[in-house]
């Protein structure tokens, strides 16, 4: 994905389990999502906030921080500054999920927030 006039962000990954992987997108969160797609095909994941089911980068966290920060989404609760985290901040693997699970949680959270106001 690219937007004319805007530089792409790039992210590279290497470990004992995988060869070099390099991805690009409009921001860091987009890069992480691209990387996760590749890792999911290999049944691998990254234990960071950006891969948590209950987190998502949107709005100002994505626009102003270049996707480097995201919100930890709390059921039925509007986000506060204290809910912001760096996407590569380490987290427990019990909170991780697939991209599909993460996006489904985000959509569900949005419905709750907007229909409960």
KOLZANU-525857 format. One record per atom (N, C-alpha, C, O, CB): x, y, z. Coordinates in steps of 0.001 Angstrom, whole numbers, padded with zeros to 6 digits, always signed. Glycine has a CB too. Example, Ala and Ser with C-alpha at 12.3 -4.5 7.8 and 13.67 -1.06 7.14 Angstrom:
+013190-005690+007800
+012300-004500+007800
+013200-003300+007800
+014236-003319+008465
+011308-004473+009046
+012850-002250+007080
+013670-001060+007140
+012900+000030+007870
+013409+001138+008039
+014084-000598+005725
# end
This chain:
+000854-001170+000000
+000000+000000+000000
+000900+001233+000000
+001912+001267+000700
-000971-000002+001227
+000534+002232-000776
+001305+003473-000765
+000402+004647-001080
-000638+004509-001723
+002465+003407-001769
+000826+005790-000613
+000130+007034-000887
+001131+007968-001564
+002196+008238-001010
-000463+007670+000428
+000795+008467-002768
+001732+009353-003469
+002163+010529-002589
+001334+011184-001956
+001098+009877-004763
+003448+010778-002562
+003980+011891-001788
+004323+011547-000349
+004917+012362+000358
+003007+013000-001796
+003960+010356+000089
+004263+009962+001463
+005301+008840+001448
+005175+007894+000670
+002973+009510+002212
+006322+008936+002295
+007327+007871+002322
+006754+006610+002957
+005887+006675+003829
+008583+008329+003088
+007240+005492+002517
+006832+004227+003107
+007694+003920+004324
+008869+004283+004385
+006927+003089+002076
+007094+003256+005272
+007811+002764+006436
+008267+001343+006099
+007562+000621+005394
+006911+002803+007743
+009415+000945+006587
+009913-000403+006349
+010246-001084+007672
+010683-000446+008629
+011149-000371+005436
+010031-002374+007698
+010294-003175+008889
+010955-004465+008447
+010506-005101+007493
+008984-003460+009694
+012016-004855+009130
+012720-006095+008807
+012753-006992+010037
+012768-006519+011173
+014159-005804+008303
+012764-008285+009788
+012747-009267+010874
+013635-010457+010485
+013684-010872+009327
+011282-009740+011181
+014323-010981+011483
+015161-012155+011263
+015250-012915+012579
+015383-012318+013647
+016587-011758+010736
+015176-014230+012490
+015362-015055+013685
+015912-016408+013261
+016115-016660+012073
+014024-015221+014476
+016149-017268+014228
+016654-018606+013934
+015612-019425+013171
+015964-020351+012440
+017051-019327+015233
+014313-019083+013340
+013231-019851+012718
+012874-019389+011309
+012222-020126+010569
+012011-019777+013579
+013291-018179+010923
+012884-017632+009630
+014048-016935+008931
+015002-016489+009566
+011722-016656+009809
+013943-016856+007624
+014900-016072+006852
+014567-014600+007033
+013581-014246+007679
+014878-016471+005344
+015404-013750+006452
+015132-012309+006490
+013769-012021+005871
+013440-012528+004798
+016241-011518+005749
+012993-011208+006556
+011705-010752+006030
+011732-009240+006082
+012106-008654+007098
+010483-011342+006844
+011339-008614+005000
+011267-007165+004952
+009905-006782+004372
+009486-007309+003342
+012440-006563+004105
+009224-005857+005050
+007896-005417+004607
+007851-003890+004610
+008656-003236+005272
+006773-006006+005524
+006912-003342+003873
+006732-001889+003883
+005251-001569+003869
+004436-002349+003376
+007445-001227+002676
+004913-000411+004416
+003539+000059+004480
+003597+001544+004812
+004681+002115+004931
+002691-000745+005543
+002438+002166+004961
+002410+003607+005200
+002837+004000+006613
+003222+005147+006840
+001031+004131+004936
+002775+003066+007568
+003205+003361+008929
+003675+002087+009622
+003622+000999+009049
+002064+004018+009729
+004132+002235+010847
+004715+001105+011572
+003673+000025+011870
+003958-001167+011748
+005348+001588+012877
+002469+000443+012260
+001431-000554+012535
+001096-001333+011265
+000918-002550+011313
+000159+000123+013102
+001009-000644+010140
+000755-001319+008864
+001853-002319+008536
+001580-003414+008046
+000631-000297+007737
+003111-001933+008811
+004236-002851+008600
+004119-004077+009495
+004334-005205+009051
+005569-002137+008861
+003779-003851+010747
+003639-004972+011670
+002547-005924+011185
+002711-007142+011262
+003321-004467+013090
+001445-005384+010691
+000363-006236+010164
+000850-007051+008971
+000536-008236+008863
-000858-005378+009753
+001616-006428+008075
+002171-007150+006922
+003109-008261+007394
+003064-009375+006871
+002924-006175+005976
+003949-007965+008368
+004872-008962+008906
+004099-010102+009560
+004440-011271+009381
+005837-008318+009920
+003074-009766+010305
+002269-010800+010980
+001594-011722+009978
+001476-012920+010233
+001210-010153+011879
+001146-011190+008838
+000556-012044+007792
+001539-013132+007376
+001181-014304+007269
+000145-011199+006558
+002769-012729+007148
+003803-013677+006730
+004089-014679+007847
+004188-015880+007593
+005098-012931+006335
+004221-014194+009073
+004511-015075+010206
+003368-016047+010479
+003609-017202+010828
+004791-014249+011453
+002126-015591+010324
+000977-016480+010548
+000998-017665+009598
+000604-018769+009974
-000333-015711+010384
+001455-017448+008367
+001569-018546+007401
+002578-019589+007869
+002483-020756+007487
+001975-018006+006022
+003534-019186+008684
+004565-020084+009218
+004225-020544+010640
+005035-021188+011306
+005935-019385+009208
+003008-020202+011093
+002532-020544+012436
+003411-019920+013525
+003671-020533+014560
+002491-022065+012609
+003865-018679+013265
+004683-017931+014217
+003980-016632+014587
+003075-016186+013881
+006087-017643+013632
+004396-016028+015689
+003846-014740+016097
+004913-013935+016827
+005995-014436+017134
+002599-014932+016993
+004581-012677+017096
+005468-011780+017834
+004759-011408+019133
+003615-010953+019101
+005837-010495+016987
+005416-011594+020266
+004790-011323+021565
+004916-009843+021919
+005670-009464+022815
+005431-012193+022670
+004153-009011+021188
+004181-007572+021447
+002751-007036+021467
+001823-007699+021004
+005036-006829+020375
+002585-005834+022006
+001260-005237+022101
+000571-005138+020746
-000651-005263+020665
+001356-003868+022725
+001335-004917+019689
+000756-004806+018358
+000114-006083+017859
-000633-006050+016881
+001796-004382+017400
+000384-007209+018505
-000186-008493+018107
-001257-008978+019085
-001773-010088+018947
+000913-009533+017993
-001585-008154+020060
-002642-008527+021006
-003997-008441+020334
-004232-007553+019515
-002607-007623+022254
-004883-009351+020670
-006244-009336+020134
-006957-008052+020543
-007718-007485+019760
-007036-010569+020620
-006711-007595+021766
-007447-006453+022320
-006720-005117+022135
-006861-004213+022959
-007705-006682+023792
-005946-004995+021058
-005258-003728+020792
-005430-003357+019326
-005621-004218+018466
-003749-003825+021159
-005356-002037+019056
-005449-001572+017668
-004938-000144+017583
-005116+000650+018506
-006910-001662+017142
-004302+000170+016465
-003816+001525+016233
-004760+002221+015260
-004978+001745+014146
-002355+001515+015685
-005314+003346+015685
-006255+004088+014849
-006279+005541+015307
-005749+005877+016366
-007682+003462+014914
-006893+006391+014507
-007043+007792+014879
-005709+008467+015117
-004750+008263+014373
-007897+007915+016109
-005661+009275+016167
-004446+010037+016457
-003249+009151+016779
-002112+009517+016483
-004695+010974+017606
-003494+007985+017385
-002359+007103+017702
-001666+006649+016429
-000465+006379+016432
-002828+005877+018514
-002409+006567+015360
-001836+006143+014088
-001333+007342+013279
-000255+007292+012688
-002870+005357+013278
-002110+008399+013258
-001744+009569+012458
-000581+010357+013051
+000347+010725+012331
-002936+010477+012307
-000621+010615+014335
+000395+011462+014962
+001655+010681+015342
+002754+011237+015324
-000182+012130+016197
+001509+009424+015678
+002671+008634+016112
+003180+007724+015002
+004056+006892+015242
+002315+007797+017340
+002649+007867+013801
+003103+007037+012682
+002819+005565+012888
+003506+004708+012333
+004572+007231+012461
+001804+005273+013688
+001452+003884+013946
+002357+003199+014948
+002295+001979+015100
+001470+003125+012678
+003204+003962+015639
+004123+003373+016620
+003446+003112+017955
+003961+002367+018788
+005321+004281+016827
+002289+003731+018152
+001526+003525+019386
+000151+002989+019024
-000341+003176+017911
+001407+004848+020208
-000451+002320+019988
-001806+001809+019795
-002555+001838+021109
-001987+002062+022178
-001782+000381+019220
-003843+001605+020992
-004698+001582+022175
-004939+000151+022620
-005143-000739+021795
-006033+002289+021897
-004916-000062+023911
-005387-001302+024496
-006888-001092+024673
-007309-000241+025457
-004644-001658+025874
-007691-001860+023952
-009140-001662+023928
-009793-002357+025112
-009556-003538+025368
-009738-002184+022612
-010611-001610+025824
-011304-002157+026989
-012795-002204+026689
-013389-001200+026297
-011019-001310+028268
-013386-003357+026874
-014784-003577+026551
-015680-002512+027165
-015659-002275+028373
-015215-004945+027018
-016477-001871+026294
-017445-000887+026741
-016865+000424+027237
-017583+001228+027830
-018252-001467+027799
-015571+000657+027006
-014928+001844+027546
-014235+002637+026445
-013530+002072+025609
-013925+001458+028631
-014441+003949+026451
-013751+004835+025523
-012286+004941+025960
-011988+004949+027154
-014434+006251+025473
-011387+005021+024993
-009961+005052+025303
-009525+006334+025986
-010091+007408+025778
-009168+004866+024051
-008493+006181+026815
-007847+007306+027490
-006357+007254+027160
-005871+006253+026633
-008089+007263+029048
-005646+008310+027465
-004206+008332+027203
-003474+007187+027897
-002475+006683+027385
-003618+009658+027651
-003969+006782+029050
-003324+005688+029785
-003456+004345+029063
-002787+003376+029422
-003922+005578+031183
-004318+004289+028045
-004502+003058+027269
-003531+002955+026096
-003524+001949+025387
-005927+002979+026754
-002705+003994+025884
-001731+003987+024785
-000490+003179+025152
+000023+003280+026266
-001329+005424+024418
-000016+002378+024203
+001188+001573+024400
+002004+001588+023109
+001454+001778+022024
+000827+000108+024816
+003314+001386+023230
+004160+001211+022057
+003851-000136+021441
+003668-001111+022170
+005665+001326+022419
+003788-000221+020129
+003370-001486+019511
+004359-002623+019753
+003959-003786+019778
+003186-001293+018024
+005637-002311+019932
+006620-003379+020146
+006896-003655+021626
+007817-004400+021961
+007916-003022+019454
+006104-003059+022497
+006210-003339+023930
+005865-004816+024144
+004881-005315+023598
+005258-002398+024776
+006675-005504+024936
+006475-006943+025144
+005193-007227+025918
+004819-006477+026820
+007670-007541+025885
+004526-008318+025557
+003314-008733+026259
+003304-010248+026409
+004062-010955+025744
+002048-008252+025508
+002448-010733+027280
+002292-012160+027514
+001635-012811+026289
+000705-012249+025711
+001452-012417+028798
+002112-013976+025904
+001603-014654+024710
+000132-015067+024835
-000511-015343+023823
+002447-015877+024421
-000412-015114+026058
-001822-015502+026210
-002767-014449+025627
-003945-014738+025419
-002151-015728+027689
-002277-013235+025360
-003109-012175+024793
-003024-012096+023270
-003745-011313+022652
-002714-010848+025385
-002159-012889+022666
-001931-012803+021224
-003048-013472+020431
-003745-014361+020919
-000596-013439+020867
-003191-013012+019194
-004169-013607+018297
-003778-013331+016857
-002744-012719+016589
-005579-013069+018588
-004605-013783+015944
-004350-013552+014527
-004797-012148+014145
-005474-011464+014913
-005073-014607+013659
-004408-011735+012955
-004863-010439+012435
-006382-010406+012350
-007001-009399+012695
-004246-010158+011047
-006984-011492+011896
-008448-011566+011782
-009121-011415+013139
-010113-010698+013268
-008867-012890+011142
-008589-012085+014141
-009148-011992+015493
-009017-010573+016033
-009938-010051+016660
-008448-012986+016438
-007868-009957+015786
-007631-008595+016260
-008607-007618+015603
-009197-006776+016282
-006178-008169+015976
-008778-007728+014287
-009670-006816+013582
-011123-007040+014001
-011882-006079+014133
-009522-006991+012067
-011516-008292+014209
-012874-008598+014660
-013125-007988+016038
-014200-007442+016289
-013103-010125+014699
-012137-008080+016932
-012270-007487+018266
-012420-005974+018157
-013258-005375+018830
-011052-007843+019149
-011598-005359+017301
-011665-003912+017093
-013042-003493+016577
-013617-002524+017073
-010573-003463+016108
-013573-004209+015593
-014902-003884+015051
-015980-004042+016125
-016891-003221+016221
-015228-004786+013836
-015872-005085+016917
-016826-005320+017996
-016751-004199+019035
-017778-003719+019516
-016562-006684+018659
-015534-003790+019374
-015334-002700+020331
-015940-001410+019792
-016599-000680+020533
-013831-002502+020630
-015722-001122+018505
-016290+000087+017886
-017815+000090+017975
-018422+001103+018321
-015852+000192+016412
-018424-001042+017664
-019895-001142+017733
-020385-000852+019143
-021341-000101+019337
-020371-002545+017288
-019722-001453+020124
-020098-001228+021527
-020036+000240+021906
-020960+000781+022514
-019195-002029+022448
-018932+000875+021538
-018719+002283+021908
-019711+003193+021219
-020319+004049+021861
-017300+002720+021564
-019882+003020+019923
-020730+003950+019170
-022218+003702+019372
-023012+004637+019276
-020407+003859+017705
-022609+002474+019647
-024036+002213+019858
-024456+002359+021304
-025649+002342+021609
-024382+000835+019381
-023481+002504+022209
-023832+002671+023619
-023842+004136+024049
-024264+004458+025160
-022864+001892+024486
-023378+005019+023172
-023308+006455+023523
-024667+007088+023372
-024822+008285+023618
-022278+007200+022641
# end
